[in-house]
Amino acid sequence: MKKHNFSAGPAILPASVLQKAGNAVHDLNGIGLSILEISHRSPEFVEILDRSVQLVKDLYQLSDDYAVLFLTGGASSQFFMSAMNLLDPSAKAAYLDTGSWSSKAIKEAKLFGDIEVLASSKDKNYNYIPKGFDVPEDISYLHLTSNNTIFGTQYHSLPDTKAPLVCDMSSDIFSRNIDVDRYGLIYAGAQKNMGPAGTTLVIVRKDLLGKVNREIPTMLNYETHIKKNSSFNTPPVYPIFVSMLTLEWVAEMGGLDAMEKHNREKAQLMYDAIDRNPLFEGVAEKEDRSWMNATFVMKYENLEKEFLDDCNAAGISGVKGHRSVGGFRASIYNAMPIDSIKVLIDVMDDFAQTHA
């Protein structure tokens, strides 16, 4: 039986994507070779890579000012790679601290220049998005994490700044429409909304590159990968292929406007269930709640295991909360069907009737 997968990542993929990806493992488009066997220099993979790049450009309506890269190393490598490429040793960048991943990005960036943390929500265990701060005018960029997977918060409006935004968009990439012109660099690990673990998407404004006064190792220089079309070294062929299939699915579903509408509806359904249930309460401030990761706790901790047992019996997987927050987390990424959310809500309601 296929389970209802609420895992925070690697996460749920569309059923049609899994079917096509599985078929390609045996034979890619009838060529007699598995997708796992083809050369990254082969015309078949060059077509896959070009198609993947074009889908990103089409979905975000990117101008030629931006380059699209498929790299390795996960979003964690972008914590230092972004600063290494964009922050001159004599310059300053600003960061917003809204969770575990942003704090790690701050730590890495401090190796390459002057970092000013403008605001933090650490004082309340990252359960809100900071507001009401001033952004200096003399910064190279402002870094933020658009969605906080662990703590269940998300930016629903951007800070007021003329500086280019550098954004870790790992857990809400392609989930809604954005004004790309506000961003200088977007990076995202694939394993939430875009594909399997193994590749990292980077969208970078080309005019920001080549301006720092430092030697950048060849492999860590964005310009290297732009010149070599993401194939300076052997790219992760299969993760890029599955990402292409997922992006095709997003386009077929109606693109980012349709994704946003669907995700808003799912999130509203989930949060309404949390708020009306006498046994559960949400973790994040309501105005900052994530459309991707709903975090909630039980009012009686001694009942948590029993609730998880009920979830398991109903075929629900991945709802145990991160240790930093406790309780539960329902990750409802693009591919999560409403029917699976309704199954979880039914279990919550039944549990409340029995134990409230």
C-alpha positions as CSV (number, residue, x, y, z in Angstrom):
1,M,0.0,0.0,0.0
2,K,1.4,3.4,-0.9
3,K,1.6,5.5,2.2
4,H,0.6,9.1,2.8
5,N,4.1,10.7,2.7
6,F,4.3,13.8,4.9
7,S,8.1,13.7,5.1
8,A,10.0,17.0,5.2
9,G,12.5,15.6,2.6
10,P,13.5,13.8,0.7
11,A,9.9,14.2,0.1
12,I,6.8,13.2,-1.9
13,L,7.0,13.2,-5.7
14,P,4.0,13.1,-8.2
15,A,2.8,9.6,-9.0
16,S,3.2,10.2,-12.7
17,V,6.8,11.3,-12.2
18,L,7.7,8.2,-10.2
19,Q,6.2,6.0,-13.0
20,K,8.2,7.7,-15.7
21,A,11.4,7.8,-13.6
22,G,11.0,4.0,-12.9
23,N,10.5,3.3,-16.6
24,A,13.6,5.2,-17.5
25,V,15.7,3.2,-15.1
26,H,14.9,0.2,-17.3
27,D,15.0,1.9,-20.7
28,L,15.2,5.6,-21.5
29,N,12.8,6.5,-24.3
30,G,13.4,3.2,-26.1
31,I,17.1,3.7,-26.7
32,G,18.0,0.4,-25.1
33,L,19.9,2.0,-22.2
34,S,19.0,2.9,-18.7
35,I,19.0,6.6,-17.6
36,L,21.6,5.3,-15.1
37,E,23.9,4.2,-17.8
38,I,24.0,7.0,-20.3
39,S,26.9,9.4,-20.7
40,H,26.5,12.9,-19.5
41,R,28.0,13.9,-22.8
42,S,25.4,11.9,-24.8
43,P,22.8,13.8,-26.9
44,E,20.1,12.2,-24.8
45,F,21.4,13.8,-21.6
46,V,22.2,17.1,-23.2
47,E,18.6,17.3,-24.3
48,I,17.4,16.5,-20.7
49,L,19.7,19.2,-19.2
50,D,18.7,21.8,-21.8
51,R,15.0,20.9,-21.3
52,S,15.4,21.2,-17.5
53,V,17.0,24.7,-17.8
54,Q,14.3,25.9,-20.2
55,L,11.5,24.7,-17.9
56,V,13.0,26.7,-15.0
57,K,13.3,29.8,-17.3
58,D,9.7,29.3,-18.5
59,L,8.1,28.8,-15.1
60,Y,9.9,31.8,-13.5
61,Q,9.8,33.8,-16.7
62,L,13.5,34.5,-16.4
63,S,15.2,37.0,-18.7
64,D,18.6,36.4,-20.2
65,D,20.1,38.3,-17.3
66,Y,19.9,35.1,-15.3
67,A,21.8,31.8,-15.6
68,V,20.3,28.5,-14.5
69,L,22.6,25.9,-13.0
70,F,22.2,22.3,-11.8
71,L,25.0,21.7,-9.3
72,T,25.9,19.2,-6.5
73,G,26.7,19.6,-2.8
74,G,23.2,20.4,-1.7
75,A,22.0,23.8,-0.5
76,S,24.5,23.6,2.4
77,S,27.3,24.1,-0.1
78,Q,25.6,27.2,-1.4
79,F,25.9,28.8,2.1
80,F,29.6,29.4,1.4
81,M,29.6,29.3,-2.4
82,S,27.2,32.2,-2.6
83,A,29.2,34.4,-0.2
84,M,32.5,33.3,-1.9
85,N,31.2,34.5,-5.3
86,L,29.2,37.6,-4.3
87,L,30.8,39.1,-1.2
88,D,34.1,41.0,-1.6
89,P,36.4,40.8,1.5
90,S,36.1,44.5,1.9
91,A,32.3,44.6,1.6
92,K,29.3,43.8,3.8
93,A,26.3,41.6,3.4
94,A,23.2,41.4,5.6
95,Y,21.4,38.2,6.8
96,L,18.2,37.4,8.5
97,D,18.2,34.6,11.0
98,T,14.9,32.6,11.0
99,G,16.0,29.1,11.7
100,S,18.6,26.3,11.6
101,W,19.5,26.7,7.9
102,S,19.8,30.5,8.0
103,S,22.0,30.3,11.0
104,K,24.3,27.8,9.2
105,A,24.4,30.1,6.2
106,I,25.5,33.0,8.5
107,K,28.3,30.9,10.0
108,E,29.7,30.1,6.6
109,A,29.4,33.6,5.1
110,K,31.4,35.1,8.0
111,L,34.5,33.4,6.5
112,F,34.3,35.7,3.4
113,G,33.4,39.2,4.6
114,D,31.6,41.4,7.0
115,I,28.2,39.9,7.9
116,E,25.5,41.9,9.7
117,V,22.6,39.9,11.2
118,L,19.7,42.4,10.9
119,A,17.1,40.5,12.8
120,S,16.5,37.1,14.4
121,S,13.6,35.1,15.7
122,K,15.8,32.8,17.8
123,D,14.4,34.4,21.0
124,K,11.1,32.5,20.5
125,N,12.6,29.3,19.0
126,Y,12.1,30.7,15.5
127,N,8.3,30.6,15.6
128,Y,7.9,33.9,13.7
129,I,9.4,36.0,10.8
130,P,11.1,39.2,12.1
131,K,9.7,42.5,10.9
132,G,10.2,46.2,11.4
133,F,14.0,46.3,10.9
134,D,16.0,48.6,8.7
135,V,18.2,47.4,5.9
136,P,21.5,49.2,5.4
137,E,22.1,50.8,2.0
138,D,25.7,49.8,1.8
139,I,25.3,46.0,1.6
140,S,26.2,43.7,-1.3
141,Y,23.1,41.6,-0.8
142,L,20.5,40.6,1.7
143,H,20.2,36.8,2.5
144,L,17.1,35.1,3.7
145,T,15.6,31.6,3.9
146,S,12.2,31.8,2.3
147,N,10.6,28.8,4.1
148,N,11.8,27.3,7.4
149,T,11.2,23.6,7.2
150,I,11.9,22.7,10.8
151,F,10.0,25.5,12.5
152,G,7.1,25.9,10.0
153,T,7.5,29.6,9.1
154,Q,7.5,31.3,5.7
155,Y,8.0,34.8,4.2
156,H,4.8,36.0,2.7
157,S,6.2,39.4,1.9
158,L,9.8,40.5,1.2
159,P,11.9,43.0,3.2
160,D,12.1,46.5,1.8
161,T,15.5,46.8,0.2
162,K,17.2,47.9,-3.0
163,A,19.9,45.3,-2.5
164,P,19.7,42.1,-4.4
165,L,18.2,39.2,-2.4
166,V,20.1,36.0,-2.0
167,C,17.6,33.3,-1.1
168,D,17.7,29.7,0.1
169,M,14.4,28.5,-1.4
170,S,15.0,24.8,-0.8
171,S,11.6,24.0,0.7
172,D,9.2,26.2,-1.3
173,I,10.8,26.4,-4.7
174,F,8.2,26.3,-7.5
175,S,5.4,26.4,-4.9
176,R,4.2,29.9,-5.8
177,N,4.9,32.8,-8.1
178,I,7.6,35.3,-7.1
179,D,9.0,38.5,-8.5
180,V,12.3,37.1,-9.7
181,D,13.7,40.6,-10.5
182,R,14.0,41.2,-6.7
183,Y,16.5,38.3,-6.5
184,G,20.2,38.3,-7.3
185,L,20.6,34.6,-6.5
186,I,18.2,31.7,-5.7
187,Y,19.4,28.3,-4.6
188,A,17.5,25.2,-3.6
189,G,18.1,21.6,-2.9
190,A,15.9,19.5,-5.2
191,Q,14.5,17.1,-2.6
192,K,11.5,19.0,-1.4
193,N,9.5,20.2,-4.4
194,M,11.7,19.6,-7.4
195,G,13.0,16.1,-7.5
196,P,15.2,13.6,-5.5
197,A,18.2,14.4,-3.5
198,G,21.4,14.8,-5.5
199,T,21.2,18.1,-7.4
200,T,20.9,21.7,-6.4
201,L,19.3,24.4,-8.5
202,V,21.0,27.8,-8.7
203,I,19.5,30.8,-10.4
204,V,22.0,33.7,-10.5
205,R,22.0,37.1,-12.1
206,K,25.1,37.1,-14.2
207,D,26.1,40.8,-13.7
208,L,26.8,40.1,-10.0
209,L,29.6,37.7,-10.8
210,G,33.3,38.2,-11.3
211,K,33.5,41.3,-9.1
212,V,35.1,39.9,-5.9
213,N,38.7,40.5,-5.1
214,R,39.6,36.9,-4.3
215,E,40.8,33.7,-6.0
216,I,37.8,31.3,-6.2
217,P,38.6,27.6,-6.7
218,T,37.5,26.5,-10.2
219,M,34.9,24.1,-9.0
220,L,33.3,26.7,-6.7
221,N,33.1,29.5,-9.2
222,Y,29.6,30.0,-10.7
223,E,31.2,31.4,-13.9
224,T,32.9,28.0,-14.4
225,H,29.5,26.2,-14.4
226,I,27.9,28.8,-16.6
227,K,30.6,28.5,-19.2
228,K,30.3,24.7,-19.1
229,N,26.5,24.5,-19.0
230,S,26.5,22.7,-15.6
231,S,28.8,20.0,-17.0
232,F,32.2,21.1,-15.9
233,N,32.3,17.9,-13.9
234,T,29.9,14.9,-14.3
235,P,26.5,16.2,-13.3
236,P,24.0,14.1,-11.3
237,V,22.2,12.7,-14.4
238,Y,19.4,10.9,-12.7
239,P,18.4,13.6,-10.2
240,I,18.4,16.1,-13.0
241,F,16.2,13.8,-15.1
242,V,13.7,13.4,-12.3
243,S,13.7,17.1,-11.7
244,M,12.9,17.7,-15.4
245,L,9.9,15.3,-15.1
246,T,8.7,17.1,-12.0
247,L,9.0,20.5,-13.6
248,E,7.1,19.2,-16.6
249,W,4.4,18.1,-14.1
250,V,4.3,21.6,-12.6
251,A,3.8,23.1,-16.0
252,E,1.1,20.6,-16.9
253,M,-0.7,21.4,-13.7
254,G,-1.0,25.0,-14.8
255,G,2.3,26.5,-13.7
256,L,3.1,28.5,-10.6
257,D,-0.2,30.3,-10.3
258,A,-2.0,26.9,-10.1
259,M,0.6,25.6,-7.7
260,E,0.1,28.6,-5.4
261,K,-3.7,28.2,-5.5
262,H,-3.5,24.5,-4.7
263,N,-1.0,25.0,-1.9
264,R,-3.0,27.8,-0.3
265,E,-6.1,25.5,-0.2
266,K,-4.1,22.6,1.3
267,A,-2.5,24.8,3.9
268,Q,-5.8,26.4,4.9
269,L,-7.4,22.9,5.3
270,M,-4.5,21.7,7.5
271,Y,-4.4,24.8,9.7
272,D,-8.2,24.9,10.1
273,A,-8.0,21.3,11.4
274,I,-5.2,22.2,13.9
275,D,-6.9,25.3,15.2
276,R,-10.3,23.6,15.8
277,N,-8.9,20.5,17.4
278,P,-8.9,20.6,21.2
279,L,-5.8,18.4,21.5
280,F,-3.5,20.2,19.1
281,E,-2.1,23.7,18.7
282,G,0.1,25.3,16.0
283,V,3.7,26.3,16.7
284,A,4.3,29.2,14.3
285,E,2.7,32.6,14.5
286,K,-0.4,32.5,12.4
287,E,0.6,35.3,10.0
288,D,3.9,33.6,9.3
289,R,2.7,30.0,8.9
290,S,4.3,28.0,6.2
291,W,2.2,26.7,3.3
292,M,4.8,23.8,3.0
293,N,5.4,22.6,6.6
294,A,2.6,22.7,9.2
295,T,4.2,22.4,12.7
296,F,1.9,21.6,15.6
297,V,2.2,20.1,19.1
298,M,-0.1,18.1,21.4
299,K,-1.3,19.6,24.6
300,Y,-0.7,16.3,26.4
301,E,2.8,15.0,25.6
302,N,2.0,11.6,27.1
303,L,-0.4,10.9,24.2
304,E,2.1,11.7,21.4
305,K,3.2,8.1,20.8
306,E,-0.3,6.8,20.7
307,F,-1.2,9.4,18.1
308,L,1.8,8.4,16.0
309,D,0.7,4.8,16.3
310,D,-2.7,5.8,14.9
311,C,-1.1,7.6,12.1
312,N,1.0,4.6,11.2
313,A,-2.0,2.4,11.3
314,A,-3.7,4.8,8.8
315,G,-0.7,4.6,6.4
316,I,0.6,8.0,7.4
317,S,4.4,8.5,7.3
318,G,6.7,11.3,8.3
319,V,4.6,13.4,10.7
320,K,6.9,13.2,13.7
321,G,8.3,16.7,14.4
322,H,11.9,17.7,14.3
323,R,13.7,17.4,17.7
324,S,14.2,21.2,17.7
325,V,10.4,21.8,17.9
326,G,9.0,18.4,19.0
327,G,5.4,17.5,18.4
328,F,4.4,17.0,14.7
329,R,5.1,18.3,11.3
330,A,3.0,17.8,8.2
331,S,5.0,18.6,5.1
332,I,2.5,19.4,2.3
333,Y,4.6,20.1,-0.7
334,N,3.4,20.5,-4.3
335,A,2.8,16.8,-4.9
336,M,0.8,16.2,-1.7
337,P,-2.8,15.4,-2.6
338,I,-5.6,16.9,-0.7
339,D,-7.0,13.4,0.0
340,S,-3.8,12.6,2.0
341,I,-4.3,15.7,4.1
342,K,-7.9,14.6,4.7
343,V,-6.7,11.2,6.0
344,L,-4.4,12.9,8.5
345,I,-7.2,15.3,9.6
346,D,-9.6,12.3,10.1
347,V,-7.0,10.6,12.4
348,M,-6.6,13.9,14.3
349,D,-10.4,14.3,14.7
350,D,-10.9,10.7,15.7
351,F,-8.1,10.9,18.2
352,A,-9.6,14.0,19.8
353,Q,-13.0,12.4,20.1
354,T,-11.4,9.5,22.0
355,H,-9.0,11.5,24.2
356,A,-10.2,15.1,24.6
